[in-house]
Amino acid sequence: MKTRTAEKIIPPPPVHFVGDGFRVHNFIPGVYPLTMARMDPFILLDYNSKFYFSPTDKPRGVGVHPHRGFETVSIAYKGRIAHHDSFGNSGVIGEGDVQWMTASSGLLHKEYHEKEFARAGGDFHMVQIWVNLPAKDKMSPPKYQPVTNDQMGKYLLHGDQGIIEVIAGSYHETKGPASTFTPMTLMNARLNAGGKADFEFPSHYNTAALIIEGRVLVNGSVKAPADNFVLFANDGEQFTIEAEEDSIVLILSGEPIMEPIAAHGPFVMNTRTEIYQAFDDVENGKFGYLED
């Protein structure tokens, strides 16, 4: 096996707000070379680095909006997120939990700070990833996969070095609960200071790491501090992450779908014609109804 090179360490780009509740750095596709094609099947990554929101009686968030053609994966590290959709689904993503929403053929959705968290205020820290779907699955029925932290696969590193939380895919035969349409792995490496973990993925899988907390060494020498994004080259299979202090690292790796991507706002399809159809379907009520 060959070592996979850390191609680039990318600091967080300037923040912008999504609605009034998500203060994000857009890494994918907002920073070169993290285009949708380069990071396929991961076509968006918004990172809300740790930020204090003051108490309020009116929860902050994002109002009603449509999605079609992909999945959203929301990971909460601090704070709590509530959501509703036009199919009657609702829930709360607690600290350490994940919501894996398959929008596929289309729905209306809203998400905002959970009511009690909003009233108390506090640190808010989360990631949202958009995962592309292959053409054959883009019009499949929408579904949800709520993944609580205690449902994740847990792999204990020897010698009290830390723990790997597997959301999807597997780590040394420890499997995550989330099902995926194409092969991919998504996991949190929670490493104690001095802890080290090895990772191995096929060289053609597009692979990255986001340093959620702490400071790490990649492959023993490349420094990556908190809130930085590590892009790996497709030149090998193995790499290591070693924590210089207590750290949390989000690891993502997936087989590229290698299909045309037509993206416009909340729609990700294969052709412009399909994008126009999505707008028409929203206008004609085919995504259902959801009160703002």
N, C-alpha and C positions, 0 to 999 in steps of 0.2 A: 504493500500500500504506500502511496505517495502522500506527502504532506500537502494540504491545501493552503495556498498562500492567502494572507490577509491583503487583498488588493488595495483597499483604501479604508482609512479611518475618517469618518465624516462627522464633523461637529454639528450640533443642532442648528438648522436654519432659523431665520426670524419667525417669531410666533404670529399666528393670526387666530381669530376666534371663529369657531363654527357655532352658529347661534350665539347665545350669551353664556353657555355653560361649559364649553370645551375650548381650552386655550392650547392650541396644538402647534407642533413643529411638523410640517409635512415632509417626510423623507422620500416616500414613494408616492407619486412620480416627481416630486417637487425639486429634487436635487440631482444634478448630473453626477454619475451616469445611471442613476436609479430610475430608468424609464420602465414603463409597463412591460415592454418586450424583454428588457434585461432581467427583470425580477420575476417574470412569469413563473408560477401562477399568482404571485402576490402583486396586485396591481395598485394598491394604495396602502400606505402606512402613515397614520396620524398618531403622533405621540404627544400626549398631555403630560409634560414633565411636572413634577410635584409643584403644586400651586395652592396657596391658601385662598379659599372663597369665604367671604364674610357671611354671617347669618342673614337669612332672608325668609320672609313668609311666602314669597313667590319663587318656586323652584326654577333655577336656570336650566337651559337646555336648548334643544332643537325642536321646532314645531313640525307639523305634519309634512312629510315629504315622501316621494315614491322611490322604489328600487326595482330594478329588473336585471337579470342576467348574471348575478354573482352572489357571493356570500359575504356577510359582515361578521367579523370575529372581534368581540369587545372583551378586553381583559382589564379587570379592576385591581389595582394594587393598593390604592387608598380611596376612600369615599364609596358611595353607593349610587347606582344608576337604575332608574325605573324606565320601563318602556311599555308601549301599547302599539298594536297594529290593527289593520282593517279586517282581519280575520278573527278578532276577538281575543287574540293572545296578549298576555301581559305578564310582567314579572319584575323582579328586582335582582340586579347583579351586585352581590356583596363583595367585600374585600377578599381578594384571592380567587374570586370566581370568574367564570367565562360565559358569555352568551354567544353561541354559534348560530347565526340566523341565515337560512338559505332563502334569499329573496326569489331566485329563479324566475318564474313566469310573471311575478309582480305583486307588490303589496304597497300599502301606505303605512308609514311608521313614524313614531315620535319617541324621543328619548330625552331624559332630563334628570337632574339630581333628585334622588329619592327624598320625599317630603321631610322626614325627620333629620336626614343629613343636612338638607338645605336650611332647616330652622336652626340647627346647632352650628353650622359652618364647620370648616376644617380643611385639612389637606386633601387634595384631589389629584390622583395620579393614575393614568390609564393609557392603554393602547387600543386603537382600532385598526384592524387589517381588513382589506377587501381581498377576497380570494376569487379568482376567475373560475368560471365553469366552462367545460367543453360544450361545443355547439349542441350536441345531442341532449344535453341536460339543462340548457338555459330556459326552457319552457316547462320544466317539471314543476310539480306543485310545491309551493313554499312550505318550509318546516322550520322548527326550532330545535336546538340541542342546548338546553341549559346544563352547564358543567360546573358543579360546586367543587371547591378545593378538595373536599374529602373524597370525591369521586375520581380524581386524577390518579393516574399511575404514579407510584412513588418508588424511586430507586435510591436507596441509602448508599452514599459513597463511603468506602471503608475509612476507618480512622477518624471519624467525626469531621470529615472534610466538607460535608454538606449533603444536599438532597436534590434530585432531579424530579421535577413535577412534569409528567407527560400529559399533555392535553390531547394531542393527536399523533398518530404514528407510534413509534416505539423507541426505547433506549435500553440496550442490552436485554432484550426480550421482555421488558416492562412496557406494557401497552397503555395508550391513552384511550379514554372513552369516546371521543368524538369521531364520528364517521366522516369520510371525505370522498369526493367524487373522483379525485386523482391522487396519486401517491404523494404524501407530504408528511412532515413532522413539525410539530409545534410544541415547545417545552420551555419551562423556566428552570434555569440552573441557579439554585440558591446555595451559594458557596460561602463557607466560613473563611476568615482570613487565613491565607496559606493553602486553602483547599484547591484541588485541581481536578478537572474532568476532561475526558477525551471524547471526541465525537467523530462519527464516521458516516458519510453519505456518498452515494454515487457521484462521480465527478461532474456529470452533466446536470445534476440538480442545482438550481439556483439557491444559494445559501447565504445567510446573514445572521448577525447577532446585534441586539440592541442592549446597551448597558443601562439597565433600569436604576440600579443603585451601585455605589462602590467604585472600584477601580481594578482593572484586570490586565493580565498579560496574555496575549494571544501567541501561541506557539513559542512561549518562553521568552519572547523579546519585544513584541510589538505592544506598546502601551495603549490602552483604551479606557478613558475616564467615563464617569457617569454621563448619561444623556447622549453619548456618541454611538454612532452606527458603524458596524464593521461589515464591509462587503468582502466576501470571499471570492477569489478567482475560481474558475472551473478547471483547475489544473491538478487536482488531487482529490483524495477521499477523506483524509484524516486531519484533524486539528485539535489543539488543546486550549482550554481556558483556565487560567490560574488567578485566584483572587489575591490581590495585594492587601485588601481589607474586606470586611463582610460585604458581599455583593449579590445582586440579582441580575441575571442575564437572560434575556429572551432569545431563544434560538429558533430560527425558522429555515426550513429547507424543503424544496418541492420540485417535482419533475415538471419541466415546462410543458404546457399544452401545445404550443407551436401552431396556433391558429390565428387568423386575422383578428385584431382587436379594434372595434369601433366603440369609442367611449365618448359620452356627452353627459356631463353632470351626474345624475344618479342612475344612468343606464350604461351598461357595458355589454355590447352585443358583438356580432361578427361583421355586420355591414351597416352602412348609413341608412339603408332602407328599413332595417330592423329598428334603428333608433327613431326614425320618423313614426314607425308603427307604435312604438312605446308611448310617444307623446300623444298620439291619437287615442290609444287605449286608456290613458289616464283621463283625457278630456271626456271620453265616452263612459266613464264610470266603471271600467273593467277591472280596476285595482281595488274596488270596494269604496267604503266611506269610513272616515275617521275624523272625529271632532277635534279641532285644534285646542 
